[in-house]
């Protein structure tokens, strides 16, 4: 079910539970600002999710309310995860959905890293 990105943060969302260790996840990368793990329903051969550790519903929420250190740390983490996975040379796509029209399903900011094959056009026609 798509999420209204203007709603308040919900501490019971699946990514909040992963951050608290209530739901297991294979932790590919973790630092004080971000956590990365494989998507449980991959849409490409490589499909990694990177989430900030703060309580942010969407990119809009994060960019408006996060500290400069959180923003810098999160953006650097996304790049490091892609580099560490060997995705820079062949290429990869980043996607962060915000709100109902984008089909955001979890009310916690998350960036998808897609790779492992030619990904085709950006949007369905």
N, C-alpha and C positions, 0 to 999 in steps of 0.2 A: 504494500500500500504506500503510495507516494506521501511525502512529508511536506507540510507547510513550514517553510524555513523561518517563518516569523514566530513560530511557537516557542515557548520557553524550553530550555534544555531538560531532557528527561533522563534522570539517573538510572533508569531501568532499561535503557537501550542496550543492544547487544554489544556495542563497542565499549560502553562504560563497564559492562560486566567483564569483558575481556581485560580491560585495564586493571580491574580489581582482582583478577585471577579467578573469578567465579565461573568463567567459561574458558576451556583450554584453547590455546592457539599456538602454532609454531612461530616463535618469535625470531624473525630474520634479522631484525635490527631494533635496538632500543637505546634511548638516551633520555635525558631529563625532559625533552620536549616532544618526542615522538616515539611511536611504536609501529613496526611494519611486520606484516604476516601475510601468508598466501590467502587468497580469496577461497572460500569453501565451495563456490560455484563458479569456477574459472570460465571466462569468456574468450580467452586466448591461451596459447601454450604457457605463457608466463603471465600471471595476473596477481599482482601484489597490491595490498591495501596499506596505506600509510595514514595513521591518525595522529592528531595532536593529543597530548595528555590533558590538555585543558578542556573545560566544559563549553564547547562551541558547537552550535547546531549546524552551521553551514560556513561556506567561504565568506559570505557577507558578514555574518556574525563574528567570525575570526578576524577578518581584516578591520572591522570597526572596533573591536574590544580587546584583542590580544595585545600584549606588550611587544615592544620592538624585539626583545630577546626571544619571545615565543615565536614571532613571525620568522625571524632570521633562522632560529634553530629548526623550525619545522621545514622551511624551504630547503635548507641545507640537508636535512635528513632525507627528503624526497630524492634529491640529487645523489646523495651517497648510496642510497638503496639501489638506485638504477645503475650507478657505476659498479657497485659491489656485485651486482647480478650479471655484469658483462653486457649491459643493454645499450650502451652509448653508440658503439660502432654500427650494429645492425639497425638500431633505431627503436624507439618506443613512443607510446602515447600516454599522456596524462589526462585524467578526467576527474573533475570534481563537480558533482551535480548539486544544484541548489534549488530546492522547492519543488512544488507539484508538477509544473510543466516539464521539468528535467527528469522526473521520476526518481527523485531522491527517496530512498527507502528507509534509511537509518538516520535518526535525528542527531547525528554526531558527524562533524566534518570528517571526510575521508577522501583521500586522493587514490584513484585507481591508477596503477602502472600496468599497461598492456604491452606485450611484446611476444616475440617468438615466431611471428609470421608476418607477411604483408597484411596490413590492417584495412586497406581499402579506404573509401571516402569517409570523411569525418561524420557526416549526418546521413540518415536514411532519406532517400528522395521521395 
